[in-house]
Amino acid sequence: MTENNNITVYGADWCGDCRRAKKFFNDHKIEFTWINTDENPEAEELVKQKNNGKRIIPTIIFPDGSMLVEPSNEELAHKFGV
């Protein structure tokens, strides 16, 4: 589901950590694809696969295949060197 050369954020609209991560990306003008796991059963399954059966959001997958789960703004800043 992750597109090449794109960051994919899996989450839900009700999730505060998801909103914070989206705000971080928007504030730093970092392009990303948002996939709402509440509206996409395949995305929810992918999140569970990546997190050993747990639905932990946000799960953020990067073009290089790396992943951050429930990252803080500090962790995101470190990932992008900002």
N, C-alpha and C positions, 0 to 999 in steps of 0.2 A: 504493500500500500504506500510505502514511502516513495515519493517521486525523486528521481535523480536531481542533484544540485538544489534540493529544497529541504527545508526543515519542516517536519510534520509534528504538530502538537495535537495529541489525542487528549480530549478532556470533555467536560460538560459545562453548560452555562451556569449551573448552580454552584460550581466549584470555585471557591475563593482563590485557591492556589493557581487554578487555571487562568482566571481573570488576571491575576498578578503577572503570570508568565506572559500572557498575551500583551499586557501593557508594557512590560519590559521590551519585548520585540518591537512593538509599535514606537515606543519612546526612542529606541536606538535605530529606528528605520531598518530593521532586519526583516526581510521577507520570510514568511512562513505560511504553511497550509494548516488551517484549523479543521479538525475532524471531530464532530460531536459524537461521542460514544453512545449517548442516549438515543441518538437517531440512526446509528449505524451498527447493527449487531456484529458485522464482520470486524469492524474496528475494535469493538469491545472484546472480541475473542483474541485479536492480535495483542491488545494490552495485557490480557490475562496470560497469553503465551509468553510474552516478554518478561512478566513479573511473577513467574512460578505459580500461576493460577489465581493471582490476586488482581483485583481491578483497582490499580493505583493510578491516580491521575493528578496532575498531568504527567503523561509519559511523552517525552520529547525525543524524536529520532532524527539524527543528523545525517547529511549526505554520505559521510564516511562510515556510517553504520553504528557509530557510537550513540549512546542513549543516556539521558538524564531523567530521573524519576523524582517528582516533587522537589525540583531544585529551588534553592533560595535565589534571590536576586544576585547575591554574591557569587554563587556557583555559576550562574548564567554569565555574569560579568567576566569571571575568570575564563570561561569557555571561549568568549569572544575577545578577550584582551581589552576590555573597556573598564 
